Every structure is written in structure tokens, then in C-alpha cells.
Amino acid sequence: MQKQQQIISLYTSLAQDPSKEFGWKKGRENARNLGYKEAWFDALPSVVWDYCAAVGNPFEQGEIGRGECVVDLGCGAGVDLLVAAFLSGPEGRAIGIDITPKMVAKAKEHALLGGFSQVEVYESDFESIPLGDGVADVIISNGAINLSTCKQSVFAEIYRLLKPGGRLMFADIIDTGETKPASSCYAAPGEAEWANCVAGTLSKEKLMEIMSETGFGEIECTGLTGYMTSQTTQGATFRAVKIPAEKRRKAHWENVYSTKDYTQVLWHQSSPDLSLNLIKELNLPCDAAIIDVGCGASLLADALIEKGHTDLCLLDASAVSLEIVRQRLGSRAEVPTFICADVTAFKSTARFDLWHDRAVFHFLLHSSERSAYFRALSGALKEGGTAIISTFSPTGPAMCSGLDVIRYDEQKMRDELPPGLELIKSEEVLHLTPKESYQNFVYFIIEKR
């Protein structure tokens, strides 16, 4: 909180008096030196450029098309925000996010002054932005991401806001690890180092590693800008593309089942007794239609076939895991239907009496993914059909297979369910892993009304 107040205080001063000396380059000439185009100087009110504190030029990292939605993180007084509005045109949408109230007010003022009616500005930090999933075609930022204390959370939020295939183009201050000669163009050591883009900087390698772990691809540091904030920190430009979550999941699970012994992964059950008991309680006939969602290499299909079930569907994002099951079943592989697909994109022409999911739902981190999941479930279940969904409980692990998960209790699951699906009961259970440790799960019985 102290760092946040330091940042707000410094940028409030800039909003109130752009002519004040802050120890770093700013203004129209700085923007011109960074490659901002003359057409942009002509398109924006002249006064706007007095507030420009660009550390690089995000617009050199890719095109912004007419009609696109652009989100600017750390929009400040609105320089890049209005350039984005100019480029995307009146049919586009330009949304500014800033933590400093005075800057938010100034950006709104400048948008009105320039006649950019398609501009919106919100006061918010970068870790909980008040916008829906997948709203942006492009996200830009200029010298602002380094001001966050948790870059992982910021890039996760950027990922959430971007549409699949959306572009991230930004300039920021990085730690070069190289001591440069002293300069009058950056703040002295100890002088509000966090707010002056010194203390919070990371190396370009670390930033790119975080982006990759978040789910971005085509990641590139396109160069240094020469804008220095200390002897070891200077501006750099980056670009990346959001890899759709379903592609990331597929690649992850293909790798898991290609490189690991599935009988030794922590979620493996040597016998799926719990699922079998739950299915037995439903009194389903042997010809009831059952789909096992995210089946992986589970032994549930083997056990159900052994008990005489004849209408099975196995759905998983990994073709490798499905092939493991197919090979293991041998001649009995004629019984199930095998479908390789991500559950969020699954559209079934068949209708099922039972939807079984032991370990998929808790990997869906974004509300849009969970909504897609329940659309698939509702579309696949017959009226009166049942869904068994198992997730980690509130006392269970926060990660599984190196991926973040969401843990659920009964109320949290109720909050997720759309109309037409009713939670009948839930119960917490302990799963004994192949490593002789325990994991806390909870299962939910849900009916389609």
C-alpha cells in the first residue's frame, strides 16, 4: 500500500503540473524521439503532449486496425489512449485504466477536448480491472507494468482481457544489469525509486518468462529505447500474442501423457471406487448414456465396461491420453466413443444421462471458460440428467500438474451454476495419491431441471 501511495502521489503531481521537473524525460520532443508520428501530434490537442512520459513506442510493435478495441494500462493523462482512439477510429473502442484519480480525470478531460467519444477511462489497479473477459483486441502499456508489485497477476489479467489471438504491445522499464554513466535524465538513488520506475523493474528475460507462463506466445523483446531511469534501468519494447486457453491446455496435457507414467501422477486412482459408487447410487441402467469429461487415462471406462455399461463417451483434450485408454481396453475399445476436444468448445449431438467430470472444472480460471463449460454440459445432458463434478476443496492444493486451480465449496459452486442446473448435494473426500499423500477433493451432484 505504501508503494501504491507513492505512485499515486508522484503521478498526481504530474497531472497537476506537467512542467514540473521529475528527473526523467517527457513531453512532445521525447515522444518524437521515440518515433511517435507527426499525424498523431496533429490529431491530438497540443496540451495533451505536455503530459507524455513515454518510455518507448508501443505502436511500433504492431498495427491497430479500424474498429478494434484497445485497452491502455496506465493511461495517465491519455496520450497513448487517444493515439489508440485515433487509430481504431470512431467505430473502435479505447479504454484507459489508471490508478491515479487525477490522471483518470485528466484523461477524460483530454478525450472530451479532442472529440474522442469512443474513449472510456476507469480508475483501477492492474490486478482486478472492471472489464469482462475477452474484451480487447489489443492491450498497450507504456512504463506502467513495472510499477506493479506482482507482475504475474498483471499479465494474468491482461491475458483475461484479451480475445483469443489478441495482441499485447508495450514499452516498459527493464533492469539491464549493466551500469551506465550517470545522467541528469533519471532520478537519484533513493528518490522514490519505485514510483520512478527503478525498484520494480525486472530483466527482459524474467518478463518474457512470466508472459510465457501466463499463456502468451510469439513473445519478443524488440529492442531498447534509450530511455533511462537509473544507471541500470532503461526502456524496452515488447510484443506477444494470447494463445487461446484450449490450445494451452491441449499442449500441456499432451506433454504430460507423452512424458509421464500416468499411474504415478498425483491425481491417478488405482481404482475409481468413489465414482463407481456415485454412479451406482443413481441406479442407471447399463444402456444409460454416460460421458466422462476430461477422462485422461482414467480406469473408469474399464470398470464401467466390466460392469456391463454399453453407451460410453470419453472426452479429453489430449489425443495421447485417449490412445492410452484405447490401447489398454484392447478389444473392448469398440464400446466407448472417443472424442478429442476441449470441453469449453464441445458441442454434442448426442444426449447423456450422466456427465462425469473428476478433474476438469477446477482448471477453468476465467468466468468465460466456466460459462462455456456449463453451456456444453447443459447442451449435452438430457432433461432430468445428472452431472457429477469433482474439484479440489477449499483445503485442497492450489495447483495441480503445475497449473493453477480454483477450489470450490458448496456455495461457490452454487454461485457458478446457470439457471436450469440445480446442486443436489456435495461431500468432501480424501484422495490417496500414488505417492501415499492425501488431497482434499469435493464432489457435487447436479441435476438438469
C-alpha positions as CSV (number, residue, x, y, z in Angstrom):
1,M,0.0,0.0,0.0
2,Q,2.9,2.4,0.7
3,K,4.3,1.8,-2.7
4,Q,0.9,2.4,-4.3
5,Q,0.5,5.7,-2.4
6,Q,4.0,6.7,-3.5
7,I,3.0,6.1,-7.2
8,I,-0.3,7.9,-6.8
9,S,1.4,10.9,-5.1
10,L,4.0,11.2,-7.9
11,Y,1.6,11.0,-10.8
12,T,-0.9,13.3,-9.1
13,S,1.9,15.9,-9.1
14,L,2.4,15.3,-12.9
15,A,-1.3,15.6,-13.5
16,Q,-1.4,18.9,-11.6
17,D,1.8,20.4,-13.1
18,P,3.3,18.7,-16.2
19,S,6.0,21.3,-16.4
20,K,7.5,20.2,-13.1
21,E,10.9,18.6,-13.2
22,F,10.6,14.9,-12.2
23,G,14.1,13.7,-13.2
24,W,13.0,11.9,-16.4
25,K,12.3,12.9,-20.0
26,K,8.8,13.8,-21.0
27,G,6.8,15.9,-23.4
28,R,6.4,16.3,-27.2
29,E,10.1,16.1,-28.0
30,N,10.6,12.9,-26.0
31,A,7.6,11.3,-27.9
32,R,9.1,12.5,-31.2
33,N,12.4,11.0,-30.3
34,L,10.7,7.7,-29.6
35,G,9.1,7.6,-33.1
36,Y,5.7,9.0,-32.5
37,K,4.2,10.1,-35.8
38,E,3.6,13.7,-36.9
39,A,0.0,12.7,-37.8
40,W,-0.6,11.9,-34.1
41,F,0.7,15.2,-32.9
42,D,-1.7,16.9,-35.3
43,A,-4.7,14.7,-34.3
44,L,-4.4,15.3,-30.5
45,P,-4.9,18.6,-28.7
46,S,-1.5,20.2,-28.2
47,V,-1.8,20.4,-24.5
48,V,-2.0,16.6,-24.2
49,W,1.6,16.2,-25.2
50,D,2.8,18.1,-22.2
51,Y,1.8,15.1,-20.1
52,C,3.6,12.5,-22.2
53,A,6.0,10.4,-20.1
54,A,6.5,7.6,-22.7
55,V,9.5,5.3,-22.2
56,G,9.1,3.7,-25.6
57,N,6.6,3.5,-28.5
58,P,4.1,0.6,-28.2
59,F,2.6,1.5,-31.5
60,E,5.7,0.4,-33.4
61,Q,5.1,-3.2,-32.2
62,G,2.1,-3.9,-34.5
63,E,-0.8,-2.3,-36.3
64,I,-4.1,-1.2,-34.7
65,G,-7.0,-1.7,-37.1
66,R,-10.1,0.3,-37.5
67,G,-12.9,-0.8,-35.2
68,E,-10.6,-2.6,-32.8
69,C,-10.9,-2.4,-29.0
70,V,-7.7,-1.2,-27.4
71,V,-7.1,-1.2,-23.6
72,D,-4.3,1.1,-22.3
73,L,-2.9,0.0,-18.9
74,G,-1.5,3.0,-17.1
75,C,-3.1,5.5,-19.5
76,G,-2.0,8.5,-17.4
77,A,-3.4,11.7,-18.9
78,G,-4.4,9.9,-22.1
79,V,-1.6,10.4,-24.7
80,D,-1.4,6.7,-25.9
81,L,-5.1,6.2,-25.2
82,L,-6.0,9.0,-27.6
83,V,-3.5,7.8,-30.2
84,A,-5.2,4.4,-29.9
85,A,-8.6,6.0,-30.4
86,F,-7.3,7.9,-33.4
87,L,-6.0,4.7,-35.0
88,S,-9.1,2.5,-34.2
89,G,-11.4,5.2,-35.3
90,P,-14.9,6.2,-34.1
91,E,-16.1,2.7,-34.8
92,G,-13.5,1.3,-32.4
93,R,-13.2,1.5,-28.6
94,A,-10.3,2.9,-26.5
95,I,-10.3,2.1,-22.8
96,G,-7.9,3.6,-20.3
97,I,-7.0,2.2,-16.9
98,D,-5.1,4.1,-14.3
99,I,-4.7,4.0,-10.5
100,T,-4.3,7.8,-10.0
101,P,-7.6,9.6,-9.7
102,K,-6.2,12.9,-11.0
103,M,-4.8,11.2,-14.1
104,V,-8.2,9.5,-14.7
105,A,-9.9,12.9,-14.6
106,K,-7.2,14.4,-16.9
107,A,-7.6,11.6,-19.4
108,K,-11.4,12.1,-19.5
109,E,-10.9,15.8,-19.9
110,H,-8.4,15.3,-22.8
111,A,-10.7,12.8,-24.6
112,L,-13.5,15.4,-24.5
113,L,-11.2,18.1,-25.7
114,G,-10.1,16.0,-28.6
115,G,-13.6,14.9,-29.5
116,F,-12.9,11.2,-28.9
117,S,-16.4,10.0,-27.8
118,Q,-15.3,6.3,-28.1
119,V,-12.9,6.7,-25.1
120,E,-13.6,5.2,-21.7
121,V,-11.4,5.7,-18.6
122,Y,-11.6,3.7,-15.3
123,E,-9.8,4.1,-12.0
124,S,-8.4,0.7,-11.1
125,D,-5.2,-1.2,-10.3
126,F,-4.0,-3.7,-12.9
127,E,-4.8,-6.8,-10.9
128,S,-8.6,-6.5,-10.8
129,I,-9.7,-4.5,-13.8
130,P,-13.5,-3.9,-14.1
131,L,-13.9,-5.2,-17.6
132,G,-15.2,-8.5,-18.9
133,D,-13.2,-11.4,-20.3
134,G,-12.0,-11.2,-23.9
135,V,-13.0,-7.6,-24.5
136,A,-9.7,-6.3,-26.1
137,D,-8.2,-6.9,-29.5
138,V,-5.0,-5.1,-28.3
139,I,-3.6,-4.1,-24.9
140,I,-0.9,-1.5,-24.8
141,S,1.1,0.0,-21.9
142,N,3.9,2.5,-21.5
143,G,6.1,2.5,-18.5
144,A,3.4,1.2,-16.1
145,I,3.7,-2.6,-15.7
146,N,7.0,-2.3,-13.8
147,L,5.1,-0.2,-11.2
148,S,3.1,-3.3,-10.1
149,T,4.4,-5.4,-7.2
150,C,3.0,-8.6,-8.8
151,K,3.8,-8.8,-12.5
152,Q,2.3,-12.4,-12.6
153,S,-1.1,-11.1,-11.6
154,V,-0.9,-8.2,-14.1
155,F,-0.1,-10.5,-17.0
156,A,-2.8,-12.9,-15.9
157,E,-5.3,-10.0,-16.0
158,I,-4.0,-8.9,-19.4
159,Y,-4.5,-12.5,-20.7
160,R,-8.0,-12.5,-19.3
161,L,-8.9,-9.2,-21.0
162,L,-7.6,-10.2,-24.5
163,K,-9.6,-12.0,-27.1
164,P,-8.0,-15.3,-28.3
165,G,-5.2,-14.3,-30.6
166,G,-5.3,-10.8,-29.2
167,R,-2.0,-8.8,-29.1
168,L,0.0,-7.3,-26.3
169,M,2.2,-4.4,-27.3
170,F,4.0,-2.4,-24.6
171,A,7.0,-0.4,-23.6
172,D,8.4,-0.6,-20.1
173,I,11.5,-0.1,-18.0
174,I,13.7,-3.2,-17.5
175,D,16.7,-4.0,-15.4
176,T,19.6,-4.3,-17.9
177,G,22.1,-5.4,-15.3
178,E,24.6,-3.0,-16.8
179,T,25.8,0.1,-15.1
180,K,25.6,3.1,-17.4
181,P,27.3,6.5,-16.9
182,A,25.5,8.9,-14.7
183,S,22.8,11.1,-16.4
184,S,20.6,14.0,-15.4
185,C,17.7,12.3,-17.1
186,Y,16.8,9.9,-14.2
187,A,16.1,10.2,-10.6
188,A,18.8,9.9,-8.0
189,P,19.1,6.7,-5.9
190,G,16.7,6.6,-3.0
191,E,14.4,9.3,-4.5
192,A,11.1,7.4,-4.7
193,E,12.8,4.7,-6.6
194,W,9.6,2.5,-7.0
195,A,7.5,5.3,-8.5
196,N,10.4,6.4,-10.7
197,C,10.5,3.0,-12.4
198,V,13.6,1.7,-10.8
199,A,12.9,-0.6,-7.8
200,G,10.1,-2.6,-9.5
201,T,12.0,-3.4,-12.7
202,L,12.8,-7.0,-13.9
203,S,15.1,-8.2,-16.6
204,K,13.7,-8.7,-20.1
205,E,14.3,-12.5,-19.7
206,K,12.2,-12.6,-16.5
207,L,9.4,-10.5,-18.0
208,M,9.3,-12.8,-21.0
209,E,9.3,-15.9,-18.8
210,I,6.3,-14.6,-16.9
211,M,4.5,-13.9,-20.2
212,S,5.2,-17.4,-21.4
213,E,4.0,-19.0,-18.2
214,T,0.8,-16.9,-18.4
215,G,0.0,-18.2,-21.8
216,F,1.4,-15.8,-24.3
217,G,3.2,-16.9,-27.5
218,E,5.3,-15.2,-30.2
219,I,6.9,-13.2,-27.3
220,E,9.6,-10.8,-28.4
221,C,11.7,-8.0,-26.9
222,T,12.0,-5.8,-29.9
223,G,14.8,-3.6,-28.5
224,L,15.9,-1.0,-26.1
225,T,14.6,2.6,-26.4
226,G,17.5,4.5,-24.7
227,Y,15.1,5.9,-22.1
228,M,16.9,5.6,-18.8
229,T,15.6,5.9,-15.2
230,S,18.8,4.8,-13.5
231,Q,22.3,3.6,-14.3
232,T,21.0,0.0,-14.7
233,T,17.4,0.5,-15.9
234,Q,16.1,1.7,-19.3
235,G,13.2,1.4,-21.6
236,A,12.5,-1.7,-23.8
237,T,9.6,-2.7,-26.1
238,F,7.8,-6.0,-26.2
239,R,5.1,-7.8,-28.2
240,A,3.2,-11.0,-27.7
241,V,0.1,-12.9,-28.7
242,K,-2.5,-14.5,-26.5
243,I,-2.6,-18.3,-27.1
244,P,-6.2,-19.5,-26.6
245,A,-6.6,-21.3,-23.3
246,E,-7.8,-24.5,-25.0
247,K,-4.6,-24.7,-27.1
248,R,-2.5,-24.2,-24.0
249,R,-4.4,-27.0,-22.2
250,K,-4.1,-29.3,-25.1
251,A,-0.3,-28.8,-25.3
252,H,0.1,-29.2,-21.6
253,W,-1.8,-32.5,-21.3
254,E,-0.3,-33.9,-24.5
255,N,3.1,-33.3,-22.9
256,V,2.0,-34.8,-19.6
257,Y,0.7,-38.0,-21.1
258,S,3.6,-38.3,-23.5
259,T,6.3,-37.9,-20.9
260,K,4.9,-39.2,-17.6
261,D,3.8,-42.6,-16.3
262,Y,0.1,-41.9,-15.9
263,T,-0.1,-44.4,-13.0
264,Q,2.2,-42.2,-11.0
265,V,0.7,-38.8,-11.5
266,L,-0.9,-37.5,-8.2
267,W,-4.5,-37.4,-9.5
268,H,-4.4,-41.1,-10.6
269,Q,-6.8,-43.6,-8.9
270,S,-5.7,-47.2,-8.9
271,S,-9.5,-47.9,-8.8
272,P,-12.2,-45.3,-9.4
273,D,-14.3,-46.6,-6.4
274,L,-15.8,-43.3,-5.5
275,S,-17.1,-42.5,-9.0
276,L,-18.4,-46.1,-9.3
277,N,-20.3,-45.8,-6.0
278,L,-21.8,-42.5,-7.0
279,I,-22.9,-43.9,-10.4
280,K,-24.3,-46.9,-8.6
281,E,-26.5,-44.7,-6.4
282,L,-28.1,-43.2,-9.5
283,N,-29.5,-46.6,-10.4
284,L,-28.7,-46.1,-14.1
285,P,-29.4,-48.9,-16.4
286,C,-26.5,-50.5,-18.3
287,D,-27.6,-48.8,-21.5
288,A,-27.6,-45.3,-20.0
289,A,-25.6,-42.8,-21.9
290,I,-22.5,-41.7,-19.9
291,I,-19.8,-39.2,-20.8
292,D,-16.6,-39.0,-18.9
293,V,-15.3,-35.4,-19.4
294,G,-11.5,-34.9,-19.1
295,C,-11.1,-38.7,-18.7
296,G,-7.3,-38.6,-19.2
297,A,-6.1,-42.2,-18.8
298,S,-8.6,-42.9,-16.0
299,L,-9.6,-46.5,-15.3
300,L,-13.3,-45.5,-15.1
301,A,-14.1,-46.7,-18.6
302,D,-12.6,-50.1,-17.9
303,A,-14.6,-50.5,-14.8
304,L,-17.9,-49.4,-16.3
305,I,-17.5,-51.8,-19.3
306,E,-16.7,-54.5,-16.8
307,K,-20.0,-53.8,-15.1
308,G,-21.9,-54.1,-18.4
309,H,-22.3,-50.5,-19.4
310,T,-22.6,-50.2,-23.2
311,D,-23.1,-46.5,-24.0
312,L,-19.9,-44.6,-23.1
313,C,-18.2,-41.4,-24.4
314,L,-14.7,-40.4,-23.4
315,L,-13.8,-36.8,-23.9
316,D,-10.3,-35.3,-23.4
317,A,-8.1,-32.5,-24.9
318,S,-5.2,-35.0,-25.1
319,A,-5.2,-37.4,-28.0
320,V,-2.3,-39.2,-26.3
321,S,-4.4,-40.0,-23.2
322,L,-7.3,-41.3,-25.3
323,E,-4.9,-43.5,-27.2
324,I,-3.6,-44.9,-23.9
325,V,-7.1,-45.9,-22.9
326,R,-7.8,-47.3,-26.4
327,Q,-4.7,-49.5,-26.3
328,R,-5.4,-50.6,-22.7
329,L,-9.0,-51.6,-23.5
330,G,-7.9,-53.7,-26.4
331,S,-11.0,-55.4,-28.0
332,R,-13.3,-53.6,-25.6
333,A,-12.2,-50.3,-27.2
334,E,-15.2,-50.7,-29.5
335,V,-17.6,-49.8,-26.7
336,P,-16.7,-46.2,-26.0
337,T,-16.8,-43.3,-28.4
338,F,-13.5,-41.3,-28.2
339,I,-13.7,-37.5,-28.7
340,C,-10.5,-35.4,-28.6
341,A,-11.7,-31.8,-27.8
342,D,-11.5,-29.1,-25.2
343,V,-14.7,-29.2,-23.1
344,T,-15.2,-25.5,-23.5
345,A,-15.6,-26.0,-27.2
346,F,-17.6,-29.3,-27.0
347,K,-20.9,-29.4,-28.8
348,S,-22.6,-32.7,-28.6
349,T,-25.3,-34.0,-30.9
350,A,-25.8,-36.9,-28.5
351,R,-27.6,-36.5,-25.2
352,F,-26.4,-38.1,-22.0
353,D,-28.0,-39.4,-18.8
354,L,-24.8,-38.7,-16.9
355,W,-22.0,-36.1,-17.2
356,H,-18.9,-37.2,-15.1
357,D,-16.0,-34.8,-14.5
358,R,-13.5,-35.7,-11.9
359,A,-10.8,-33.2,-12.6
360,V,-11.5,-30.6,-15.4
361,F,-13.7,-27.8,-13.9
362,H,-11.2,-26.6,-11.3
363,F,-8.7,-25.7,-14.1
364,L,-11.1,-23.2,-15.7
365,L,-9.8,-19.9,-14.3
366,H,-11.8,-17.4,-16.2
367,S,-15.6,-16.9,-16.0
368,S,-16.0,-17.1,-19.8
369,E,-14.4,-20.6,-19.7
370,R,-16.7,-21.7,-16.9
371,S,-19.7,-20.3,-18.8
372,A,-18.7,-22.2,-21.9
373,Y,-18.3,-25.4,-19.8
374,F,-21.8,-25.1,-18.4
375,R,-23.2,-24.4,-21.9
376,A,-21.6,-27.6,-23.1
377,L,-22.9,-29.5,-20.0
378,S,-26.4,-28.2,-20.4
379,G,-26.5,-28.9,-24.1
380,A,-25.2,-32.5,-23.6
381,L,-27.4,-33.6,-20.6
382,K,-30.9,-34.9,-21.1
383,E,-33.7,-33.3,-19.1
384,G,-33.5,-34.9,-15.6
385,G,-29.9,-35.9,-16.3
386,T,-27.2,-35.8,-13.6
387,A,-23.8,-34.3,-13.5
388,I,-21.1,-35.4,-11.1
389,I,-18.4,-32.8,-10.9
390,S,-15.3,-33.1,-8.6
391,T,-12.9,-30.4,-7.8
392,F,-10.3,-29.6,-5.2
393,S,-12.0,-28.4,-1.9
394,P,-11.0,-25.2,-0.1
395,T,-8.4,-27.2,1.8
396,G,-7.0,-28.9,-1.3
397,P,-4.0,-27.9,-3.4
398,A,-3.9,-24.5,-5.1
399,M,-2.1,-26.0,-8.1
400,C,-2.2,-29.3,-10.0
401,S,0.3,-30.5,-12.6
402,G,1.9,-27.1,-12.4
403,L,-1.3,-25.3,-13.3
404,D,-3.3,-23.0,-11.1
405,V,-6.8,-24.3,-10.0
406,I,-9.9,-22.8,-8.4
407,R,-11.0,-24.6,-5.2
408,Y,-14.7,-24.9,-4.5
409,D,-17.2,-25.4,-1.7
410,E,-20.9,-25.8,-2.0
411,Q,-21.8,-22.1,-2.0
412,K,-19.1,-21.3,-4.6
413,M,-20.4,-24.0,-6.9
414,R,-24.0,-22.7,-6.4
415,D,-22.8,-19.3,-7.5
416,E,-21.4,-20.7,-10.7
417,L,-24.4,-22.7,-11.8
418,P,-26.6,-21.2,-14.5
419,P,-30.4,-21.5,-14.5
420,G,-31.6,-25.0,-15.2
421,L,-28.9,-26.7,-13.2
422,E,-29.5,-27.5,-9.5
423,L,-27.0,-28.6,-6.9
424,I,-28.5,-31.6,-5.1
425,K,-25.6,-32.4,-2.7
426,S,-21.9,-32.2,-2.1
427,E,-19.4,-34.0,0.0
428,E,-15.7,-33.6,0.8
429,V,-13.5,-36.7,0.2
430,L,-9.8,-37.6,0.6
431,H,-7.9,-38.9,-2.4
432,L,-4.9,-41.1,-1.7
433,T,-2.2,-40.3,-4.3
434,P,0.3,-42.8,-5.8
435,K,2.8,-41.0,-3.6
436,E,0.9,-42.0,-0.4
437,S,-0.1,-38.4,0.3
438,Y,-3.7,-37.1,0.5
439,Q,-5.5,-34.4,-1.5
440,N,-8.8,-32.9,-0.4
441,F,-11.5,-33.1,-3.1
442,V,-15.2,-32.3,-3.0
443,Y,-17.8,-33.7,-5.4
444,F,-21.1,-32.2,-6.4
445,I,-24.2,-33.9,-7.7
446,I,-26.1,-31.6,-10.0
447,E,-29.3,-32.2,-11.9
448,K,-30.7,-30.6,-15.0
449,R,-34.2,-29.4,-14.5
